[in-house]
Structure formats: C-alpha cells, structure tokens
Amino acid sequence: MFFFLSLSSLLHFQSLNIQAGQHIILRAYIKGKAINRQYTPINLICSKGYFELLIKIYPDGVMSQYLQTMKPGIEVEFRGPFGQFSMQQIVKFPRLFLLAAGTGIAPLSCVIESILDNEDDETFVHLLFACRYYGDILMKEELHDWLDFWNFSSLCCLSQDHSESVGFCKEPLHFGRITLDLLKTEIKDLCNTYFLICGSNSFNKDMVNFLLELQVPESQYFIF
C-alpha cells in the first residue's frame, strides 16, 4: 500500500531549493525515539510553501505507519537536500532511459518533470516501470500527462498480471518482468543513451547486470 503525503511546514514563499533527483531526510520522534528516513519530494521543484512525498506503507515500518496516521498540526523535521545526481550528467545524451520499480518512480518523476517542463530540452525520455499488477502503477495521472509529450514514452511491465484482467488502458503495457531481451528491444540508440535506475536493491542489481551484458559503461548509468 502506498500513500501521498503533503507537508506544509514551509513558509508560503519558501521552496525546498532541491534539484531533480535529490532527496531529503525526514525525522520524527516516535515513542521518544528519533527516527530518520530518506524521501524524494515528487512535486515541481519550483513549488513554494509545501512539498509532497510518495510513501510505501510497510506493516512493520515505524516511520511509514506513523506518517500514515499523522494528524494535521503534528510537526516533523527535515533536512537536505542530499544526493549525488546532477542533471548535468545527462545533458550530452539525446536519450534518457529510466528503469524504475515501485516508489523508485519518485526521484525519476522529478527528472521527467524537469525535462518536459523545459521547452528548450529535446531529450527523448523512455520509462520502463516495473510493477506487479496494473493497480500498483504509481503516479498514474502524472504518467498520462507525460504521455502527451512528443519526447516521452513508457512501458509498464506487469510481472503478475495478464491482459484479460486489465482491459482498456492508456498506458502501454508489457506482461512480464523486465528482462535482457526486453531491454534489447526497447533501447534504440545505446551509445547515445544515459540510464537512470531506481528500485529495490535486487532490482537495481539486476538492471545493472543487464546493462553490463549490453556493454554499457559505468559512465552511462546512475543508480539512485
């Protein structure tokens, strides 16, 4: 289960001064103990007075359970931004290939928005989004908006769903996991493509192994 959390602890004229792909550290005092977790804001970088987080709820997740039940007026602390990714890493590549799983879409969504919101940026962005079921596709409304841009395309890869149960939908779908063969089909110009990867540790490891098999140099990919 996932939920969106909007925090309005900033003054109305302040922004986070965060760059695409960076994250913050949220701190809450739960039962007298300070708990810290990393999250990536998913709203536009220029947003002022608030920021939004995409959070996965874990049954034994102390922070996620706390945030889900947090009532208006309760304060949490945050600091940042943090993160080694910079948009400068991708400027010389005409193509950007994104590999996401679950809440890994959060930092990548900021990169997507940064490119599509810039009329002068003609980078072609292609997203492969790994989910178990169609209902697990996060930020679906945003995905629909991105698909209206000429330089964005996507493929949602559903590992445990089938076409009969999904029916009509706007998003292009692939029924199965992201595999090496699928990457060979989806990557159009390897030498001129930069790759961004964000998901679980096992997902990230699998994707890097695939890229290494395709002989993608380390200078052409970044793992969040």
N, C-alpha and C positions, 0 to 999 in steps of 0.2 A: 504494500500500500504506500502511496505517495501523497504528499500534500504541498500546497504552495503557502509560504509564509511571507506576509508583507510587514516590514518593520518601519515605523515612522518616528524613530527616535532622533532623527536628524532635524536640525532647524530647516524651515521650509525653503531657504535659499541655498542650502548646502547639498553638495553631491559627494559621493564616496571618493571621487578622484581616482577611480580604479580603471585600469586598462583591460581590453578584451583578453580573456583567458586567465586573469588574475583571480585570487580568492582572498577571503578574509577569515579570521579566526573568531568564532563566537564563543563567549564564556557565559555560563550560567551557574549560579550557586544552588545546588540541589541537595537538600538534606544536609546543609552545612559544608558541602564539598564543592570545590571549584571544578567544573567540567568544561573542557575545551574541545571544539570540533571545527574542522575546516568546511566552508561552504563557498560556492561561487554565486554571486548575485547574477540574476538572469534578466533583469530589466535593462533598458538602454543606459549606456554609460553616462549620458547627459542628464538622467533623471535626478530631480532635486527633491529633498525632503523625505525620501523613503527609498527602500530597496527591497527586492523580492528574492526569496530563496526557494529552491526546489529540494524537498527533503524526503528521503525514503524512511518509512517507519519500520523499525526492527522491533520484534517482540521483547527483546531484552536490551534495546537501545535506550540508555539512560537519557541522553540528550533529545533524541527524536521523540520519545514518549513525553518528555517534559514540554517540548515546543508545541506538540500537537494539542496539549491541554492548557497551554498558556492563555491567560485571560488578558484583555486589553488593560493597559496600565502597568503590567509587570515589566520590569527592566532587565535587559541583558546587556552585556558588554561585548564590544567587538574591536578588533584592531587589524590593521593591514593598510594597504594591500600587500600580498605576497605572491610569489610565482616567478619563474624564470622565463616564461614565454613572452615573446615580443612580436608584434605584427611585422616588425622589420625582418624577421626570419623568413617571411613568405613573399615579400614584395617582388622578388626577381622571378617568381614562378607564376606562369599564367594560369595554372590549375592548382586547386586545393582539394585534396581528397580526405574526407573526415570519416573516421571509424569510431562509432560510439556504441555504448551499451548502457541501458538503464539511465541512472542520473548522470552518467558521463556526457549526456547531451547538454548539461548546464554550461560548462565552460565553452563548449563548441558553439552553443547558440549565440554567445556574445561575439564570437569571431564572425559567425554568419551575419549577424545584425550589423556589425561594423563594416563589412564589405558591401552588403546590399544597401545600406543606408548612404553609401558614398557613390554618388552618380559618376564620379571620375574613376572608380575602381572597376575594372573589367575582368577581374579574376573570376574564373569559372569554378564554382563550388559544387562538389558532389558528395553527398552524405550517404553512408551505409549505416543504418541504425538497427542494432541487434536487440530484439525483444522476444519474449516467449510467445505472447498472444497479442492479437490486434488491440485488445483493450489495454495492453501495457505500454502502448506508444505514448510517450510523454510529450507535452507541448504540441499537441496535435493541431490546435488552432494556429499557432505560430508556423508550424510546418506547412499548412495550407497557404498561408500568406507568402512564405518564401517561394513556394512553387509557382507563384505568379510572376516571378522574376525570370528574365531570359537566361541569366547566368547561374541559376541554381537548379539542381536536380537531386533526387533522393531515391533510395530503395530501402524500404523497411523489411528486415529479414526476420521472419517469424519462425522460431525453431520448433514450437509445439502447437502450431495452429494449422488449419487447412482451408482451402478456398471455399468449401461448402459452408463453413461456419462464419465466414467473414461477410460475404455478399458484396454489394457495390461499395466502393470507397474511392476517395480522390487520390490517396497516396499509392504510388507504385509499390507492389509487394513482391517479395520472394519468400517462398515457403521452404524454410530450411535455414541452417546456420550459415554464417559467413565462412567460406572455405577458400582455399588457394585457387581452385578452379573458378570460383565466382569472382575473385579479385582479378584474375587474368582477363575475364570478360568485361569487367567494369572499368578497369584502368585503361584510359585511352591514349595517354602520352606519358609514359613513365618518366622519361628523362626531364620533362618539364612540369612535373607534379611534386608538390610538397604534401606530406601526410601528417595528420594530427590524430592521435589515438587517446581515447579516454573511456575507461570502463573499470571492471574489476581487475585485480592483479592477474588472474588467469586469462581473462580476455586480452589484456594488454600484451601478455607474454605470447599468446597465440598469434596475435596480429603482427607483432614484431618478427616472429619466426616466419610468417608468411612473406613479409617484406624482404627478409634476408634471403629467402629462397628465390625471390624475384630479383635479387641483387640490388636492392635499394640501399644506397649508402646511408650511414648514420646521419650525415649532414642533411638528409632529405626527409627526416621524420622527427616528431617530437611527441613525447608521452606525458600526459598530464598526471 
